[in-house]
Every structure is written in C-alpha cells, then in structure tokens.
C-alpha cells in the first residue's frame, strides 16, 4: 500500500471539530476531538475516539460521564487552544467561559453551538486510542443554531483526539 495515498484518501473523510469535557473529583478536563459520530438513534448513542494518553480520558473512565460541544465555524483559534496537550497547557479551561453542568458536573463551554451530555455505555481499545460509546442523556442549543459547525478542513489541522 502506498502510505502517502492512504494518508491523502483518509484526509478526504469529513470531520467536525468537537470540544469534549469531563469532571471527576476535583478535576476538570477538556480536549479537542474530530473522530466522533452518532451511532444509534434509539437509544441515542455517540462513539468517540480518545487518545490513550489523554488526561481527560482518565476523567471520563473514572466518572462514566462526559459532554461533547459543537464548535462553530470561525472558532479555529479556540479549537487550537483546546487541542493543546494538558501536559503543556494544563489550564486550558482558564481561557474558556464555562460552568459546571448540574447533571454531570462536566464543564459546559458557553461559546459553542450546543452540547450533549453522555453516560458511558461501552469502551473498546482501538490502537493508539480508545473508542468510547456514550448515551446522550441531555442536550442543549447554546448559540445561534443557523451558524455552520467548525470542520477539520476549515481548521487545516491534521488530527485531534
């Protein structure tokens, strides 16, 4: 297989950009994800790929809860800030407007199009990542729903998870 062609074809797949947050104990976490998809209508399920090295993945596994926020077109700089490693930027949430969810305690980002809160229903190892399946237990529109979502193509980023 030609690895350059493989990479080019895989980059043709369309992806949104999502901020994923979680809370456990006294810790909050956030990361930028692009490998996410709805996988069931009933019950409403999402599948999310999270890098094995993600600090927020540990919070999700410990609490069994997380929130996924849809970023708006034009939020490339905000997305880039959220996409930095927690090891190099442990205070990412200090640069975001948010409040704790009354339902899951996950940070709810205020400058997004909307969000869903999920309860973990299953996990599956996937190479350098973990697939987490979450059941949507709450959803909110937080901004003008006519705005377009931010996409991977718009940002020019290569991968986040």
Z-matrix of the N, CA and C atoms (Angstrom, degrees):
N
C 1 1.456
C 2 1.528 1 108.36
N 3 1.305 2 115.18 1 137.01
C 4 1.457 3 121.44 2 176.36
C 5 1.538 4 107.60 3 -79.74
N 6 1.337 5 117.44 4 112.43
C 7 1.457 6 121.82 5 -174.84
C 8 1.526 7 112.74 6 -66.15
N 9 1.320 8 118.13 7 -32.68
C 10 1.472 9 120.15 8 178.21
C 11 1.524 10 110.49 9 -67.82
N 12 1.327 11 116.77 10 -41.52
C 13 1.472 12 119.49 11 178.29
C 14 1.519 13 109.96 12 -66.22
N 15 1.337 14 116.95 13 -43.20
C 16 1.468 15 120.30 14 177.65
C 17 1.527 16 110.36 15 -55.01
N 18 1.331 17 116.54 16 -48.67
C 19 1.457 18 121.24 17 -179.52
C 20 1.525 19 110.66 18 -60.83
N 21 1.323 20 117.53 19 -44.62
C 22 1.472 21 120.77 20 -179.58
C 23 1.522 22 111.09 21 -62.46
N 24 1.328 23 117.74 22 -43.34
C 25 1.466 24 120.51 23 -179.56
C 26 1.526 25 110.52 24 -66.45
N 27 1.340 26 118.03 25 -44.35
C 28 1.465 27 120.01 26 179.60
C 29 1.529 28 111.64 27 -62.41
N 30 1.321 29 116.87 28 -30.46
C 31 1.470 30 119.27 29 178.11
C 32 1.522 31 112.68 30 -76.44
N 33 1.331 32 117.87 31 -8.57
C 34 1.467 33 121.22 32 174.04
C 35 1.532 34 111.73 33 -78.41
N 36 1.333 35 117.06 34 -20.50
C 37 1.456 36 119.99 35 177.64
C 38 1.530 37 108.16 36 -61.26
N 39 1.311 38 117.83 37 141.92
C 40 1.459 39 120.62 38 -178.89
C 41 1.522 40 110.52 39 -89.79
N 42 1.327 41 115.47 40 138.60
C 43 1.461 42 122.14 41 -179.16
C 44 1.520 43 109.44 42 -138.21
N 45 1.305 44 115.48 43 143.00
C 46 1.455 45 121.24 44 168.70
C 47 1.523 46 108.63 45 -88.75
N 48 1.313 47 115.72 46 174.24
C 49 1.465 48 121.56 47 175.85
C 50 1.523 49 107.16 48 -119.61
N 51 1.317 50 115.47 49 126.92
C 52 1.459 51 121.32 50 -173.45
C 53 1.520 52 110.00 51 -130.29
N 54 1.316 53 116.23 52 142.22
C 55 1.459 54 121.43 53 171.89
C 56 1.521 55 107.08 54 -97.30
N 57 1.327 56 116.13 55 126.62
C 58 1.461 57 121.70 56 179.77
C 59 1.521 58 107.53 57 -112.49
N 60 1.340 59 116.23 58 130.04
C 61 1.455 60 121.46 59 -179.27
C 62 1.521 61 109.83 60 -124.01
N 63 1.326 62 115.20 61 156.54
C 64 1.464 63 121.16 62 176.43
C 65 1.522 64 108.70 63 -155.09
N 66 1.326 65 114.06 64 161.65
C 67 1.464 66 121.56 65 179.84
C 68 1.529 67 108.46 66 -139.68
N 69 1.322 68 116.06 67 140.19
C 70 1.464 69 121.10 68 170.29
C 71 1.515 70 108.36 69 -154.45
N 72 1.320 71 115.93 70 132.15
C 73 1.466 72 120.08 71 -177.92
C 74 1.513 73 110.32 72 61.16
N 75 1.313 74 117.12 73 -121.87
C 76 1.468 75 121.00 74 178.87
C 77 1.530 76 111.74 75 -104.14
N 78 1.334 77 117.20 76 9.38
C 79 1.460 78 120.44 77 -175.55
C 80 1.524 79 112.64 78 -107.27
N 81 1.330 80 114.66 79 142.45
C 82 1.460 81 122.95 80 171.84
C 83 1.518 82 108.05 81 -119.23
N 84 1.319 83 116.01 82 149.44
C 85 1.452 84 119.96 83 178.22
C 86 1.508 85 111.50 84 -141.64
N 87 1.323 86 115.64 85 157.46
C 88 1.461 87 121.85 86 177.46
C 89 1.521 88 108.25 87 -150.13
N 90 1.329 89 116.26 88 142.54
C 91 1.458 90 120.66 89 171.63
C 92 1.513 91 108.79 90 -146.98
N 93 1.311 92 115.07 91 162.94
C 94 1.454 93 122.40 92 178.94
C 95 1.523 94 108.27 93 -96.60
N 96 1.330 95 116.46 94 131.27
C 97 1.465 96 121.20 95 -178.65
C 98 1.519 97 110.01 96 -125.82
N 99 1.320 98 115.55 97 146.59
C 100 1.456 99 119.10 98 173.43
C 101 1.527 100 111.29 99 -126.97
N 102 1.328 101 118.18 100 -15.95
C 103 1.463 102 120.21 101 177.72
C 104 1.519 103 108.43 102 -96.71
N 105 1.326 104 116.20 103 88.60
C 106 1.448 105 123.76 104 -177.30
C 107 1.518 106 108.20 105 -147.49
N 108 1.329 107 116.73 106 141.62
C 109 1.458 108 120.00 107 178.72
C 110 1.520 109 110.27 108 -156.02
N 111 1.318 110 116.15 109 148.05
C 112 1.452 111 119.99 110 169.11
C 113 1.524 112 106.88 111 -71.88
N 114 1.330 113 117.30 112 137.12
C 115 1.468 114 119.43 113 -178.14
C 116 1.518 115 112.98 114 -125.18
N 117 1.348 116 118.52 115 -0.86
C 118 1.467 117 121.38 116 177.41
C 119 1.523 118 109.15 117 -161.09
N 120 1.343 119 115.32 118 142.15
C 121 1.465 120 119.92 119 173.25
C 122 1.526 121 110.70 120 -85.56
N 123 1.328 122 116.59 121 -42.88
C 124 1.466 123 120.96 122 -175.98
C 125 1.511 124 110.17 123 -134.42
N 126 1.313 125 118.71 124 107.40
C 127 1.462 126 125.41 125 -3.54
C 128 1.528 127 110.10 126 -71.55
N 129 1.332 128 117.14 127 160.82
C 130 1.466 129 119.91 128 179.84
C 131 1.529 130 110.12 129 -71.77
N 132 1.349 131 115.63 130 112.21
C 133 1.461 132 120.87 131 -176.95
C 134 1.520 133 111.50 132 -123.79
N 135 1.326 134 115.81 133 143.79
C 136 1.461 135 123.54 134 172.22
C 137 1.515 136 107.89 135 -117.02
N 138 1.340 137 116.17 136 148.87
C 139 1.459 138 119.66 137 169.21
C 140 1.517 139 107.73 138 -117.75
N 141 1.309 140 114.62 139 137.14
C 142 1.454 141 122.98 140 -171.32
C 143 1.518 142 108.62 141 -133.39
N 144 1.318 143 117.09 142 131.27
C 145 1.456 144 121.54 143 175.44
C 146 1.523 145 108.44 144 -96.93
N 147 1.347 146 115.77 145 127.78
C 148 1.462 147 122.26 146 -177.91
C 149 1.524 148 108.41 147 -127.18
N 150 1.317 149 116.77 148 129.14
C 151 1.462 150 120.51 149 178.43
C 152 1.529 151 110.29 150 -58.88
N 153 1.322 152 115.66 151 141.15
C 154 1.466 153 121.02 152 -179.53
C 155 1.522 154 112.40 153 -59.07
N 156 1.310 155 117.91 154 -28.27
C 157 1.464 156 122.06 155 -177.18
C 158 1.530 157 113.27 156 -86.23
N 159 1.331 158 118.15 157 -0.06
C 160 1.462 159 121.79 158 -176.67
C 161 1.526 160 111.63 159 -70.25
N 162 1.324 161 115.75 160 127.59
C 163 1.469 162 120.72 161 175.26
C 164 1.536 163 110.06 162 -64.17
N 165 1.312 164 117.59 163 -39.17
C 166 1.463 165 120.71 164 -178.56
C 167 1.525 166 111.05 165 -65.47
N 168 1.333 167 117.81 166 -30.04
C 169 1.473 168 120.39 167 175.96
C 170 1.523 169 109.93 168 -57.77
N 171 1.328 170 117.78 169 -39.58
C 172 1.461 171 121.08 170 178.45
C 173 1.524 172 111.42 171 -64.16
N 174 1.335 173 117.05 172 -37.74
C 175 1.467 174 120.75 173 177.70
C 176 1.530 175 110.75 174 -67.11
N 177 1.348 176 116.51 175 -40.17
C 178 1.463 177 120.92 176 177.93
C 179 1.526 178 109.96 177 -62.88
N 180 1.314 179 117.10 178 -46.23
C 181 1.460 180 120.29 179 -179.17
C 182 1.525 181 111.73 180 -64.42
N 183 1.341 182 117.20 181 -37.51
C 184 1.460 183 120.87 182 -178.98
C 185 1.527 184 112.26 183 -71.87
N 186 1.329 185 116.69 184 -39.59
C 187 1.474 186 120.16 185 -176.43
C 188 1.517 187 113.03 186 -91.73
N 189 1.337 188 116.54 187 -27.67
C 190 1.461 189 120.59 188 -175.09
C 191 1.516 190 113.02 189 75.78
N 192 1.343 191 117.07 190 15.74
C 193 1.465 192 122.05 191 -175.23
C 194 1.525 193 110.16 192 -138.68
N 195 1.340 194 116.15 193 151.58
C 196 1.462 195 120.80 194 174.49
C 197 1.515 196 109.12 195 -162.42
N 198 1.338 197 115.33 196 165.59
C 199 1.463 198 121.96 197 176.42
C 200 1.523 199 108.39 198 -125.80
N 201 1.335 200 115.94 199 143.31
C 202 1.465 201 122.40 200 177.65
C 203 1.522 202 107.32 201 -119.49
N 204 1.337 203 116.10 202 125.98
C 205 1.459 204 123.24 203 -178.48
C 206 1.520 205 110.01 204 -110.78
N 207 1.330 206 116.90 205 135.51
C 208 1.461 207 122.11 206 177.33
C 209 1.527 208 107.84 207 -89.92
N 210 1.328 209 115.89 208 120.09
C 211 1.460 210 120.89 209 178.70
C 212 1.519 211 110.11 210 -84.12
N 213 1.321 212 116.19 211 151.95
C 214 1.464 213 121.93 212 -177.65
C 215 1.525 214 111.08 213 -93.51
N 216 1.312 215 115.40 214 151.41
C 217 1.454 216 121.37 215 172.33
C 218 1.524 217 108.00 216 -52.08
N 219 1.312 218 116.86 217 136.38
C 220 1.461 219 120.85 218 -178.85
C 221 1.523 220 113.41 219 96.31
N 222 1.331 221 118.39 220 -5.41
C 223 1.464 222 120.97 221 -178.67
C 224 1.534 223 112.34 222 -96.12
N 225 1.318 224 117.05 223 32.91
C 226 1.464 225 121.10 224 -177.37
C 227 1.527 226 111.91 225 -58.59
N 228 1.326 227 118.06 226 -45.40
C 229 1.460 228 121.13 227 -178.34
C 230 1.535 229 110.90 228 -63.24
N 231 1.325 230 116.96 229 -43.54
C 232 1.466 231 122.13 230 177.67
C 233 1.532 232 109.66 231 -61.58
N 234 1.332 233 116.26 232 -45.35
C 235 1.465 234 120.86 233 178.83
C 236 1.523 235 110.71 234 -60.78
N 237 1.316 236 117.18 235 -43.49
C 238 1.450 237 120.97 236 179.92
C 239 1.516 238 112.26 237 -61.59
N 240 1.321 239 117.17 238 -38.56
C 241 1.459 240 121.46 239 177.92
C 242 1.533 241 109.71 240 -65.14
N 243 1.328 242 117.59 241 -42.58
C 244 1.462 243 120.82 242 179.71
C 245 1.526 244 111.84 243 -69.39
N 246 1.321 245 116.05 244 -25.20
C 247 1.450 246 120.69 245 -177.56
C 248 1.514 247 114.41 246 -80.61
N 249 1.315 248 117.75 247 -9.04
C 250 1.463 249 119.85 248 178.28
C 251 1.525 250 109.89 249 -69.58
N 252 1.302 251 116.01 250 147.07
C 253 1.464 252 121.82 251 -179.95
C 254 1.520 253 111.13 252 -60.98
N 255 1.321 254 116.45 253 142.11
C 256 1.466 255 120.89 254 175.35
C 257 1.524 256 111.28 255 -63.88
N 258 1.329 257 117.09 256 -24.86
C 259 1.462 258 120.05 257 177.95
C 260 1.516 259 111.14 258 -68.46
N 261 1.346 260 117.18 259 -37.54
C 262 1.466 261 120.12 260 179.91
C 263 1.523 262 112.18 261 -91.74
N 264 1.315 263 118.20 262 -21.88
C 265 1.463 264 122.21 263 -179.30
C 266 1.529 265 109.09 264 -140.97
N 267 1.349 266 118.27 265 74.53
C 268 1.460 267 120.80 266 -175.90
C 269 1.530 268 114.07 267 -69.75
N 270 1.312 269 118.75 268 -13.22
C 271 1.467 270 121.82 269 -176.09
C 272 1.525 271 111.82 270 -107.57
N 273 1.323 272 117.89 271 37.31
C 274 1.471 273 120.71 272 -177.44
C 275 1.528 274 112.22 273 -56.70
N 276 1.317 275 117.69 274 -38.77
C 277 1.466 276 120.10 275 -177.26
C 278 1.528 277 112.88 276 -70.04
N 279 1.322 278 118.43 277 -17.73
C 280 1.472 279 120.43 278 177.13
C 281 1.524 280 110.91 279 -66.83
N 282 1.331 281 116.96 280 -21.94
C 283 1.459 282 121.33 281 -179.83
C 284 1.522 283 112.57 282 -98.37
N 285 1.324 284 116.68 283 14.67
C 286 1.474 285 121.44 284 -179.35
C 287 1.524 286 109.27 285 -129.83
N 288 1.334 287 114.93 286 148.27
C 289 1.472 288 119.56 287 173.87
C 290 1.526 289 106.86 288 -86.94
N 291 1.353 290 116.58 289 123.67
C 292 1.453 291 120.30 290 -177.97
C 293 1.527 292 110.33 291 -155.72
N 294 1.313 293 114.40 292 166.24
C 295 1.469 294 121.84 293 173.43
C 296 1.531 295 107.69 294 -144.40
N 297 1.333 296 117.99 295 155.26
C 298 1.460 297 119.47 296 179.65
C 299 1.531 298 110.70 297 -74.53
N 300 1.309 299 116.03 298 140.31
C 301 1.461 300 120.92 299 176.25
C 302 1.527 301 109.66 300 -68.91
N 303 1.335 302 117.60 301 134.85
C 304 1.460 303 118.75 302 175.18
C 305 1.537 304 111.94 303 -67.77
N 306 1.325 305 116.81 304 -21.68
C 307 1.472 306 121.00 305 -177.07
C 308 1.526 307 112.35 306 -86.75
N 309 1.339 308 118.10 307 -50.45
C 310 1.466 309 121.51 308 -173.63
C 311 1.521 310 113.51 309 -114.68
N 312 1.300 311 117.85 310 -8.77
C 313 1.466 312 124.35 311 -173.85
C 314 1.526 313 112.87 312 68.42
N 315 1.336 314 118.70 313 -0.48
C 316 1.465 315 121.35 314 175.96
C 317 1.523 316 109.00 315 -62.51
N 318 1.328 317 117.96 316 144.07
C 319 1.459 318 119.12 317 174.21
C 320 1.530 319 110.18 318 -61.87
N 321 1.325 320 116.14 319 131.72
C 322 1.467 321 122.10 320 176.56
C 323 1.521 322 106.70 321 -106.41
N 324 1.333 323 115.30 322 114.02
C 325 1.456 324 121.13 323 -178.59
C 326 1.524 325 109.57 324 -76.74
N 327 1.320 326 116.61 325 129.56
C 328 1.463 327 121.55 326 -173.96
C 329 1.517 328 113.74 327 -83.28
N 330 1.320 329 118.38 328 -21.55
C 331 1.463 330 121.14 329 -175.47
C 332 1.526 331 111.29 330 -102.79
N 333 1.326 332 116.41 331 53.57
C 334 1.461 333 122.24 332 178.76
C 335 1.521 334 109.18 333 -133.82
N 336 1.325 335 117.03 334 170.98
C 337 1.467 336 120.36 335 -179.79
C 338 1.513 337 112.40 336 -74.46
N 339 1.306 338 116.98 337 -34.08
C 340 1.453 339 122.40 338 -178.75
C 341 1.513 340 109.03 339 176.34
N 342 1.322 341 115.31 340 176.46
C 343 1.458 342 118.92 341 -178.55
C 344 1.526 343 110.47 342 -153.05
N 345 1.317 344 114.09 343 161.01
C 346 1.458 345 122.19 344 170.01
C 347 1.524 346 107.36 345 -126.24
N 348 1.311 347 115.51 346 147.29
C 349 1.452 348 121.28 347 172.28
C 350 1.516 349 107.56 348 -108.73
N 351 1.332 350 115.45 349 140.55
C 352 1.459 351 120.34 350 -173.22
C 353 1.520 352 112.09 351 -131.26
N 354 1.330 353 113.81 352 150.73
C 355 1.461 354 122.93 353 170.01
C 356 1.516 355 107.10 354 -106.80
N 357 1.322 356 117.50 355 131.66
C 358 1.465 357 121.64 356 -179.06
C 359 1.522 358 109.39 357 -64.08
N 360 1.338 359 115.07 358 128.60
C 361 1.466 360 121.69 359 177.27
C 362 1.525 361 112.42 360 -109.95
N 363 1.343 362 117.69 361 -18.09
C 364 1.453 363 120.20 362 179.39
C 365 1.512 364 111.17 363 -176.89
N 366 1.333 365 115.15 364 163.00
C 367 1.460 366 122.05 365 178.83
C 368 1.522 367 108.91 366 -141.70
N 369 1.328 368 115.10 367 152.17
C 370 1.453 369 121.33 368 -179.48
C 371 1.520 370 108.85 369 -147.82
N 372 1.348 371 118.48 370 127.13
C 373 1.465 372 119.38 371 175.41
C 374 1.523 373 110.16 372 -62.69
N 375 1.341 374 116.17 373 141.08
C 376 1.468 375 121.35 374 -178.98
C 377 1.525 376 109.30 375 -145.34
N 378 1.334 377 116.62 376 75.42
C 379 1.459 378 120.60 377 178.59
C 380 1.509 379 111.67 378 63.74
N 381 1.350 380 116.71 379 -121.49
C 382 1.461 381 120.71 380 -178.75
C 383 1.524 382 112.38 381 -83.21
N 384 1.329 383 116.16 382 8.43
C 385 1.461 384 121.35 383 -176.92
C 386 1.522 385 110.87 384 -135.35
N 387 1.311 386 114.59 385 174.32
C 388 1.456 387 123.34 386 175.32
C 389 1.519 388 106.79 387 -123.85
N 390 1.333 389 117.47 388 132.54
C 391 1.458 390 120.91 389 173.72
C 392 1.520 391 107.25 390 -89.97
N 393 1.306 392 116.53 391 124.81
C 394 1.463 393 121.98 392 177.49
C 395 1.515 394 107.52 393 -114.17
N 396 1.325 395 116.13 394 127.07
C 397 1.465 396 121.76 395 175.06
C 398 1.520 397 106.97 396 -101.81
N 399 1.338 398 115.19 397 124.80
C 400 1.462 399 120.44 398 -178.88
C 401 1.505 400 111.55 399 -122.68
N 402 1.326 401 116.21 400 139.02
C 403 1.463 402 121.61 401 175.17
C 404 1.526 403 108.65 402 -89.90
N 405 1.317 404 116.26 403 128.12
C 406 1.466 405 121.24 404 179.50
C 407 1.525 406 108.29 405 -70.30
N 408 1.341 407 115.48 406 120.69
C 409 1.466 408 120.49 407 -179.53
C 410 1.527 409 111.98 408 -112.87
N 411 1.338 410 116.82 409 -8.14
C 412 1.473 411 121.10 410 177.30
C 413 1.525 412 108.14 411 -162.92
N 414 1.329 413 117.09 412 147.55
C 415 1.468 414 122.25 413 178.45
C 416 1.519 415 109.72 414 -145.18
N 417 1.320 416 116.07 415 144.53
C 418 1.468 417 122.25 416 178.12
C 419 1.527 418 110.49 417 -144.97
N 420 1.325 419 115.85 418 144.30
C 421 1.468 420 123.24 419 167.44
C 422 1.518 421 105.33 420 -93.20
N 423 1.334 422 117.78 421 128.46
C 424 1.464 423 119.96 422 -175.98
C 425 1.521 424 113.55 423 -116.49
N 426 1.328 425 117.49 424 -5.24
C 427 1.454 426 120.99 425 -177.50
C 428 1.515 427 108.52 426 -148.83
N 429 1.294 428 116.12 427 -174.08
C 430 1.456 429 122.62 428 179.28
C 431 1.528 430 109.96 429 -61.88
N 432 1.320 431 116.55 430 107.68
C 433 1.466 432 121.74 431 -175.49
C 434 1.529 433 112.92 432 -68.62
N 435 1.351 434 117.80 433 -6.80
C 436 1.465 435 119.13 434 178.30
C 437 1.527 436 111.67 435 -85.08
N 438 1.328 437 117.82 436 -10.42
C 439 1.462 438 120.63 437 177.25
C 440 1.525 439 109.44 438 -69.97
N 441 1.308 440 116.47 439 148.14
C 442 1.465 441 120.92 440 178.71
C 443 1.525 442 109.79 441 -79.55
N 444 1.333 443 117.43 442 145.33
C 445 1.463 444 120.45 443 175.10
C 446 1.525 445 111.35 444 -71.37
N 447 1.319 446 115.89 445 153.15
C 448 1.455 447 122.82 446 175.78
C 449 1.526 448 108.95 447 -72.35
N 450 1.320 449 116.87 448 137.20
C 451 1.462 450 120.77 449 178.70
C 452 1.520 451 110.20 450 -117.85
N 453 1.305 452 114.02 451 160.11
C 454 1.461 453 120.97 452 176.94
C 455 1.528 454 110.31 453 -59.53
N 456 1.332 455 116.36 454 -40.41
C 457 1.465 456 120.73 455 -178.91
C 458 1.523 457 110.49 456 -61.25
N 459 1.340 458 117.02 457 -42.44
C 460 1.461 459 120.21 458 -179.96
C 461 1.529 460 111.76 459 -62.10
N 462 1.318 461 117.50 460 -39.51
C 463 1.471 462 120.76 461 -176.15
C 464 1.528 463 111.89 462 -75.48
N 465 1.325 464 117.09 463 -30.50
C 466 1.450 465 120.17 464 -174.47
C 467 1.521 466 112.96 465 78.96
N 468 1.345 467 117.37 466 5.46
C 469 1.464 468 121.84 467 178.37
C 470 1.521 469 108.60 468 -70.55
N 471 1.321 470 117.39 469 159.89
C 472 1.456 471 121.76 470 -179.43
C 473 1.511 472 113.34 471 -98.71
N 474 1.327 473 118.89 472 -37.76
C 475 1.463 474 121.79 473 -179.79
C 476 1.523 475 110.12 474 -168.88
N 477 1.310 476 115.28 475 140.86
C 478 1.459 477 121.42 476 171.09
C 479 1.490 478 107.73 477 -143.10
N 480 1.316 479 117.11 478 141.93
C 481 1.453 480 122.59 479 179.23
C 482 1.468 481 108.96 480 175.50
